[in-house]
Amino acid sequence: MRRFARLYAELDAQTATNAKVAALRRYFAEAPPADAAWAVYFLAGGKPRQSVPTRLLRAAAQRRAGLPDWLFEESYQAVGDLAETIAHVLPQGAADDDTGLAAWIETRLAPLRGLADAEIEARLISYWDMLDWQGRFLLTKLIGGGFRVGVSRLLVLRALAEQAGLDPKLVALRAMGYTDARTPPTAQRFARLIAPGDGAGIDAGAPYPFFLAHPLADPGTLGDTAQWLVEWKYDGIRAQVVRRAGQTWIWSRGEELVTERFPEIVAAVRGLPDGSVLDGEILVWKEGDRPAPFALLQQRIGRKTLGRKILADAPVVFMAYDLLENEGRDIRAEAQHARRARLETLVAAHPAGGLRLSPLVEADNWAACAALRADSRRRGVEGLMLKEATSAYGTGRTRDTGTWWKWKIDPLSVDCVLIYAQAGHGRRASLYTDYTFAVWTGSGADRTLVPFAKAYSGLTDEEFRKVDAVIRKTTIEKFGPVRSVLPSLVFELGFEGIQQSPRHKSGIAVRFPRMLRLRTDKKVEEADTLERLRTLLAVSNTT
């Protein structure tokens, strides 16, 4: 734990990429394989499972520190992060425990789940007392399931590859599925990541690293449209379907194995030959020429069991748009147009209702593409995907092998009022950056603000500091970490989709809300209404 806590602190303090890589390489050179296995899991995006409820964490720390509730709360408000607050208020520990990360996770933290509250508290206090400040901070992050660090997955794998003397793309391929929570990291799995040789260390059902698109504002610089394959950008779950050894695996872009969630797709691809890996989008598609809104797919994702009703109400298809492995051969290095031709042949030879081929969009020039793109919402899509015809299939958001662009339509937007605020996390823990927004409803003396969305992104650091100052000056009440504020600021809020939601007071939920700008030119009374949101909802449902 001590070694990993030191690495965590180094990564958190550094902004330079080379410095982060150097810190990671030092750790991998020193750490035992079992510890390194867990480090890669967490740093590459694996989520720690919360082993203790937040209320117990807080209560145990408060008692160990001997603080009254009001003082602990004031400390939390000043710091803005529970793990950091706990690390600050606890008395100094012995700091002489040298147990490794793997042993901490497997023999100390995992057994906490299911214990009686009194036993959990006793163990927590003994664990905190074993560690220094940095160790307690990291331990609390892992216990609470809130571990985050400023390093990308690709950077972690790059450092691991450099330390092992391997091609980073090979390590990225081997690491696919490594963060799936169903298969805990072990020294043996870590050894497969860094084993010499091209073919070793890849699991039979493993997908390939996903190739990611860059956002595009204007295609005018891309040359002739004939150099590009143009497709619709669907709003579903990005996934790879893997057919090997007579079995099917379905992996989400987040490297979660979701095979059992989509039995229709498993049935649809059963006829594909072994050695086939398809990239595409999982969509709910009921009838007609457009997919259902993402909200319906989201309802299905949230179900623990898939009964007949949900399968009937939200039937899914796999919209295939790339072929990565054909007849057991990795074809990612082939040109996009060649992979597309192979994909068309494969899908045509194995027709199935749950497997569809992403259609190409035919247009003679970018102006014609723009006209088609403007019709995206009526088609139930987010815009266009532009794929360089000669490009290979890359890893992540690289451009060394070619480029994919996502040319999305402009977001829906409304002008709304800031009514609640909460402190952020990490470097923004001392600022109020997480906001709740409202629109007007009613009329005359009954006109009130009703909350409908939360957002925490879209502003610059300087803009956040200015809004934070206003929030502190206009606070009306405090509810734990949340402040209610005097309505005085209007924001333009953008979002990708809108749907009905009985769980929200407004009756409406929006997808991917973010702040587009602060409307200093508008008075609070001029903000939009709930009726405006309902109009957007009606238009969205009919176009």
N, C-alpha and C positions, 0 to 999 in steps of 0.2 A: 504493500500500500504506500509506503514511504516513497519508493521510487516513482510510482505512477502519480502521486500527489505532486512531486517535484516537476514531472513532465507537464502535468495539467497547468501548473503555475507558469512554467516557461511559455507554453503555447498561448496562454491567456495574456501574457505580458508582451509578446512579440507581435509585430505587424508585418515584418519582412518575411517573404516566402522562404528565402534561403535559410534564415535563422530558424524557422519552424521545422524545415526539413532536417537541419542539423540536429535539433533537439530530439526529433523523432528517431533519427538514426542512432544517436547515442543510447536512447532507451532500448531500441531493439537489439543493440549490440550487447547490452548488459542484462536485460531481463530474462529470467527463466522462461522456457517455452509456454508453460501453463499461464503465467502472468501475461506474457506478450499476446497470447490468444485472446484473453479477455480485453486487453488494451485495444487491439485491432477492432474487436466487436464494438466497443463503446465509441471509439474515435471515428469509425467508419459509418456510424449512424444507428447501431443497435441500441434499443431502448432498455434501460434498466427497469426491471419489474418492481413496482412500488411494494416494499415489504412492510412498511409501517404507515398507518393513516397519518395525515398531516396533524390532526388534533393531538395524537399521542406524541409525535415528535415535538410539537410546541410545548405541550404540558410537561414532558420529561425535562426539556431544556430549561424551562422556566423554574421548575422545582430545583434542579441541580444548580442553577445560578442564584437561587434565592431571591428572585425578583417578583414583585407584585404584578398582577396582570396589566395594569395601566402602564407601568414602566417598560415591560416587555413589548407592549403594543407600540409605545412611542419609539422604542428602539427599532422595531420592525419598520415603522413608517419612515424613520430617518434613513435606514439602510436600503429598504426596498426589496430585499431578497431574504427569504427565510433561512436558508443554509448559512448565508454570510452573517445574519443576525445571531444565529445560534453559536457560530464559531467565535463571535466577538464576546458574547455575554458569559460563556462557560468559563469556569476557572481553568488556569493553565494545567494541562495534562502532563503525564509523565514523559510522553514523547519517546519512549524507549522500545515500543513494539515494532518488530521488524517482520511481521507476518506478511507474506506475499499477497498480491491482489487476488489471485485465484482462490486462495484459502479464505480470505475475507468474504468473497462473494459466496462461495459454496458451503463453507462450514459455519459462518457467522451470520451473514445477512439472510440467505435463503431460509434457514430454519426459523426466523422471526415470524414468518407468516403463519397465522393460526394459533399463536401462543396467547395466553391470557394477558390482559393489559399490564398487570403488575409485573409479570415476568419480562415483557417487552421493555418496560421502562428500566428495570434493573439492568438488563443486558445493554441497553442503549447507553446508560450512564457509564457502565464499565468500559464500553468501547470508546466513548468520547475521552475518558480519562487516560486511555492508552496512547492518545495521539496528540500531536502539536496542532497549531491553528490550521495550517493548510490541510493536514490529514482529516481533522474534524469537519472542515468545510466540504472536502471532497466526499467523505463518508456520508454526510447528510444529504448531499446531492444524489448519491447513488441509492440511499435508503428511500428517499422521497420520490424517486423516478424522474427527477428534473435535471439530469446531467446534460449539459450542452457545453461545447467548446468551439472557439473560433478557428476551426481547421476543416478543410473539405475532405471528403472521402478520397478523392483522387490524389490529394497531397499526401495523405497517410499511406496509400498504396504506392505512390511514387517513392517515398522515403523507404518503405519496406523493400521495394524492388532494388533500389540503389544499394541498400545494406546487404542484400542477398546476391547482388550481381546479376539480376535478371531484367528482362524487358518489362517495363511497367504495364504494357498492354497484356502480357501473359499473366502477371499477378492480378490485374483487374479482372481478367477472365476467370481465374481460379477463385477469386473472392466473391463471385456472383452467388448469392444465396447464403453467404457467410453470416449475415446479420438476421437471418430468419430466426425468430425467437423459439421455434420448436426444436432447434438443434443447437444446444449450448456449445460455445467454443471450448476446445480442448487442445492440449499440447499436440496431439496427433493431427488435428485439423490445421493448426498453425504450421506444422512441419510440411503439410501438403502445399500450403501457400508458397513456401520458399524452397521447395524441392528442386534440384537441378533437372534440366531436361524439359522439352516442350510439352510432352504429353502427360506428364505426371500431375496429380493433384486436382484433376477436374472431375467432379461428381457426374454420374450418368445423367441425372435430370437437370443439370445446371443450365441456366440461360446464358446468353451473351450480355456483356455490358451494353446498356442502351445508348443509342446515338441520339443526341438532343439538339433541338433547333434553336436558332437565335431569333430574337424578335426583329421584325422589319417594319420600317416606317414608310419607305418608298422603294419600289422595285425598279425605278428608272435607271439605276446604276448597274443592273444585272445583265444588261445586254439583250440579245434576242430571246424571245420566249421559247424558241425552238431548242434552246440549250437547257431547258428546265422541264421537269415533270411537275405538273400542277394538280393538286388533289384538294379535297375539302378537309378542313381541320375539324375533326369531330371532338365533341365534349363528352368523353367517357373515361374509362380507366385504361391507361396505357399498359399493355401486357405483351408477354411472349408466350406462345404455345410451343411446347417441346414434346416431340414424339420420338422416343428412343426405347429400344428393348421391349417393344410391345406395350409401353405405358405412355401416359400423358401427364405432363406437368404444366400448370399455368402459373406464371410468375408476374406479379405486378411490378411496375417500375420501381417501387420502394423495396423490391426484393422480398416481398411477402408471398409465400406459397398459398395460392387461393384456389387450387384445383377443385376442392369439394364445394366451393361456393357457386360453381357454374357448371352443373351437370349437363346442360344443353350443349355447351361448347365441347365438353369431353366427348359426348356422343357424336357431335358433328365432325370431329377430326379423327375419329377412331379409324376411318378408312385410309388416312394418310400413311404413306410408307414410313418405316423407321428411318431415322436420320433426317427428319424435317423439323426446322425451327422457324416459326412465323412471328413477325412483329406486327402489332396492330392495336386496335382499340376495342374494348368491351363496351357494348352499348345496349340499352333497352330499346327494342324495336318491336312495336306491337303491330301496326298496320300502316299502309300508305308508303310514301316516298321519303319520309324523314324519321330520324330517331326520336324517341321520347325524351323529355327534359332530364337532365342529370339528376334532378331531385328524386325521380322515381328509382333510378339506379341506387341512389344514396339510401333510400328506404330499404332496399333489398340488402345492401351491404350491412346495415345495422341489425339485421335479424340473426339470432343465434341458431335458429332452425329454419329450414326451407320447406314450408308446407305447400300443399297444392295451390292454395290461394295466391301466395306471393309468386310462385312460379308461373301462374296463369296471368296475374296482374302485371308482372314485370319480366317478360321473357327476354333473354339476352341473345345477342349474336356476337361473333368475333369478326370485326371488319379488318381484314388482312391488308397491309400495304407494303410489306417487305418480306423477303425470304433470306434468311441468314445461313441456313444449313440445308443442303439438298443432297439426298442420297448419302447422308453421313459425312458430307464434305463441307467444311467451312468456306462459304462463298462471299464473305463480307468484303473481300478485296476486289471482287468483280465490280464493274460499273453499275450504277443505279439502273440504267435502262436494261442491262442484261439480267439483273436480279428480278426486275419487274417482269420480263418476258418469261423467266422460269416460274415465277409466282402465278402468272396467268395460266400457264400450262398445267401447273399442279392443281389449282382450284377448279379449272374446267374438267379435269380428269376425275375429280372427287367431289361432285356437287352435293351440297347438304344445306338445309335451311339455316342452320346456325353458323355457317361459315360463308362469309361474303368477301368479294374482292372490292377494295376501295376504288371507285371509278376515277378515271383521269378527267380533268376539266379541260375542255378544248377551247382555246382562245388564240386569235392571231396576233394579239399584241397586249401590252400591259393595260391599255385603256379598256380593252374588252374584259381582261381579268378583273379590273377594278369594278366594272359594271356588275359582273357576276358576284364579286365579293360583297357588294352593297346589298345583295339579296340573301345574305347568309342567314339572318335570323328567321326568315320565312322557311328556309331549308333545315333549320334546327342545327346549324353548325356555327363555329366561331370565326370563320374566315377561310383563308387558303393556306396550304402548305406548298412551298416551292422547293423542289429537290433537284440539285444539279445532276444532269443526266449522266455525266461521266464520273460522278463521285463514288468513292467506296463508302462502306458503312463504318463510321468511326466509333470512337469511345468517348462518351460524355459530350461536352460542348466544344470539341476540338474542330479546327478547320484545316488541319494538315492533310486530310484525306478527302476533302470536299465539304460542302455546306448544305445544311437544311435551314430554310427560313420559315418562320410562322408569321403570316401577314394577317393579323387579327383585325376584326372590326372594332370600331371605337366602343368603349363601354357605355352602358346606360348610366345616367347620372341624375342626381337631384341635389338641391341645395337644402341643407339641414342644419340643426342647431346642436351644439355641444352641451350636454346636460350632466354627464358624469365623467370622472377621470380617475385613472389608477396609474400608479408608478409602473415603469417598464422593468426590464430585466437586463442583467449584464452591465454594459457601460452606460445604459440609460436608467439604471436602478434609482438614481437620485432625481429623475425627472418624471413628470406626469406625461406619459406618451400613449396610454391605452384609453381610448375614448368611446363613450356611448353617445349616439346621435338620435335626434328626434325630429319629427315633422309635426305640423299643426293638424288638428282635427277639431270638428265642431265649428261654431260661429258665434259671434257676439260675445256675451259674457261667459258662454260655455266653451270658448275657444281655448284649447289646452295643447300641450306638447306630449306626444306619445312616442316612446322609444321604439326604434325598429332595427338598429344595426350597431355593431361595434367595429372599430378599425384602429390599427396601430401603425400603419405604414403609409408612406407617400410624401411626408414632409422632410425637409432638410434638417440637420442638427440645429441650425440657427433658428429655423421656424419652430421647432419643438421647444427650444429655450424661451422664445417669446410667448408661446401659448402657455407654457408652464408658469411663467410669471403672472399671466392673467388668471390662471386657475387658482393660484395661491391667494390672489387678491380678492377673488370673487367666490370663495368657498362658502357654502351655506351650512352644510352638515358633513360629518364624517361617519361612514359606516364601515368600520374595520379599515381595510386598505383603500376603500373607495371614497371619493369626495363628490358630493353634489354641488354644482356650481350655478351661480346666477346666469341665466341664458343671456349671453352677450356676443358669442362668436358663431358665425355662419361659415360652413364648409361646403364645398362641392364634393360630394361623395360619388365615386364611380364603382360599378359592380358589373359582373359578367352575366348574371341571370337573376330572375326574380320568380318567386312562387308563393302560393298560399301556405300558411303555417299556423295551425291551431295552437302550437306551443308558444307563439309569440303574442304579446299583448296587442300589437298592431294587426295581427292576422297575416303578416307578410314576412318572408325571409328573403335576403338577398345573398348572392354567391360571390365570394372573393371581394368583399368591400375594401376600398382603400381611398385615402384622401387625395383628391386631385389638386386642390388648392384651397387656401384660406380666402373667403370672400369678404375682404375688408370693405368692398363697395356696396355690400348689402346689409340692411338692417335685419334684426331678428324677425320682425313682423313680416318680412318679405320672403322668408324661407318657404319651401314647398310644403304641400299638404299631403295627408294620407290619401286623399282622392287622386292626387297626381301619381302616387305609387300604384294605386288600383288601376289607373289608366294604363300605366306601363305594363302591369300584369295582364290586363285584358289584351293589349296589343301583342304582347309576347305569346299569349296562348292562341292567337288567331293568325299570326304571321308564320 
